[in-house]
């Protein structure tokens, strides 16, 4: 693959990143080609040493979204981090999706259930004293407060668990990237000195 082909595929893969970030990455890879060619390697050899530009772009986007999650923990940055990680490759998706989707789905369902339990407790608190519940108005008020407390507990616990799951997913992406990074960087020739 020539330098122009490699750079075109890398630029295409970086679409969606902030313009400055993408420009810095492209500049770095131009420098890799310049250094490799200065060392006497051909464009094809440098491109082979750098690896697949599509995979490289996915990894760089995943790292960028993981960095964004570390700086700004919001729903949009969480979604970007999760989808960036899932974009790392088809094999990763085949391994992660059967594990991650049921877990995230269960946590999300419990989070929504916690909100509904809270509102159900509020309803019991507001209406219970006037319905003639067994135990009277005091029992209805206490039941309403207890159910609302359960809703707050469920919602808080699931929100905390959601944060932990997103952090674990980001950790996985960084670990994955660190394992692959040496294969993506050009290898420096090592000289052997004999005494």
N, C-alpha and C positions, 0 to 999 in steps of 0.2 A: 504494500500500500504506500502511495506517495504521501509526501507531507501535506499537499493540498487536500487530498482525499481524507486523511486523518483529521486535519483541522476542520474541514467542512462537517464531518460526522460529529466531532466533539462539540462544535458550535451548535449544531442542530440538537444535540442531546442536552445542552445547557439551557435551552429555552425554558423560561419560567423562573430562572434565578434572577436576582437583581442585576441590572446591567453592569454595575461596577464590579460585582463579584465575578460575573462571567468574563468580563474583559481581563481581569487579573489572572484568571485561570488560563485563558487563551494565551495571554502574554507569557505565562510560565511555560506552557508547552511549546510555544515558539522558541523560547530559550533552550528547552531540552533538545529541540532539533538543531539549533545553532551549535550547542556544545557538542552534540554527538557528531555532527558533520565536521566540526573543527578537530575532533579526535580521529577523523579518518573513516567514520562509518557512513554508510549510504542512508538515504531517506528511509528505505525499506527496513534496514536494520534497526534504525531508531524507532520506527513505528512498531515493529515487532516487539522491541524491548518495552515499549510503553503499554502494549496490550490493546485490547479491543476498545476503541474510543466510545462506543455506545455504553458498554459496561462501566467504563471509567466515568462517564458523565452521570450515570445513575448513582454511582457511589459518591461522587462529589455533591450531587443534589441531596442525597440522603444525609451526608455529613453536614451540609449547610442547614437543612431543616432540623437536624438534631441540635446544632449549635443555637438555632433560633429558639427551640424549646427550652434550652438551658438559660437563655437570656430573658425570655418572655413566655411565661407559662399561661397561655390562654387557649381557649378551644380551637382557634384557627391554627395556632402553632402546633398544638397537639395533633390535629388532623394532618397538617403538613408533615410532621415527623413520622407518623404512622404510615402515611401513603408514600413518603420518600423511602422508607425502609422496605415497604412491600415492593417498591419499584426496583429493588436491587437485582432481581432476576427471577426467572420462572421457577427454578429449583427451590429458591428460598420461599417463594409463594406456595409451592406445593407442600413444603414442610411446615411453614408457619400458619397458613390459613386454617387448616383443620384444628390447630391448637388455639390460635389467637381469637378467631371469630366467635366460637362458643363462649370463651372466657369473657371477652368484651361484651358480647350479647347478654350474658347472664348478669354481669355487673351493671350494665345499662338498665336492664329490666328491674333489678333490685333497687337501683337509684330512683327510677320512675315510681316503683311500688312504694318506696319510702315517702315520696312526695304525696302520693295518694293516701297513704296511711295517715300522714300528718293532717291533711284536709278532712279525712274521715273523723279523726279525733276532734278537730275543730267543730265539725257538724254535730257530733255527739255532745260536745261541751255546750254548744249553743242551743240545741233543740232538746237534748235529753231531759233537762229539768222539767220541761212542759209536757212530756209524753207519759208520765206516770210509770217510769221504769221501776222494777223491783229495787228496793233500797232507797228510793226517794231521790230528791234533787241532788243531795250531796254525793250519792253513789254515781249519778250521771256525770256530775262535774269532775269527780276524781277519775272516772273511767275515761272521760274526754281528755283530761290532762295526761293520763297515762298513755293513751293511744297516740296523742300528739308527741309525747316524749319518745315513744318507739319510732315514730316517723322521722323525727330529727336524728335519732341515733342511726337508723338505717341509711338515711340520706348522707349524713356525715361520714359514716363508715365506707359507703360505696364511693363517695367522692375521693376519699383518701386512697382507697384501693385502686380507683381509676388512675390517680396520679402515680401510684407505684407501678401500675402496669405500663403506663406510657414511659416512665423512667426506665423500666426494665427493657422495653422495646428499643429505646434510644441506646441503652447500654449495649444491647445485642448488635445494633447497627454499627456502633463505634468499634466493638470487638471484631466484628466481621470486616470492617474497613481496615483495621490495624493488621489483621491477618493477611489481607490481600495487598496491602500497601507495598511491602517489599517486592512483590512480583510486578507492581506497576511502575516502580521507579527504575530508571536505567542503572544497570550494574556498572560500577567503576572497575576498570581493569586493574587487577592486582599484579604488582611486579614481585618477582621472586628473586631474592638475593641469596647467593650461596657464599658461605664463608670459606 
